[in-house]
Amino acid sequence: MDSKGRVSVPPSFRAALGGKTRILLWPAIDGAGCLEGGGEELFRTYQETIMRLTIQKKKRRALVNAFASKAFDLKMDDPGRIKLPEDWMANAGIGDTVLFVGAMDSFQIWEPEAYAAFDAEMSELAQEEDTLDALDAPYGEVMAAGGVSGLRVIDGGED
């Protein structure tokens, strides 16, 4: 973080924006203690997903409140910097040092020590059998639909 409170967005994250300079950022919906964000396309995907929920249901309202009403629209400057909202930084415990973490379709901004604790917890959870079993159905659906474009499956035989 520089003296003006700006942080440089890593080049790989900038590239994922497809040349656009708009970043939308919000406190992690699940209460993980980080800021989560991405580009316009990701934000629209999240919006469309939430808008499919029944309009008068409390869970929809909760998600709209947690996501859309708290989203902050940031514009990256030419060198690739953004200014993080100070109140959000305070709520996430972020000081002078931030850690960007890729999260497949989004990215997260963490206070480094908080991320280390989160990473340890998630690493443990990922190794639990029911977590690994949760991949079975979605993996089968992806493969039945033709797999992932550009990904070649290597048949290693039966084990």
Buried (B, 14 or more C-beta within 10 A) or exposed (E): BEEEBBBBBEEEBBEBBEEEBEBBBBBBBEEBBBBBBBBBEBBEEBBEEBEEBEEEEEEBBEBBEBBBEBBBEBEBEEEBBBBBBEEBBEEBEBEEEBBBBEEEEBBBBBBEEBBEEBEEEEEEEEEEEEEEEEEEEEEEEEEEEEEEEEEEEEEEEEE
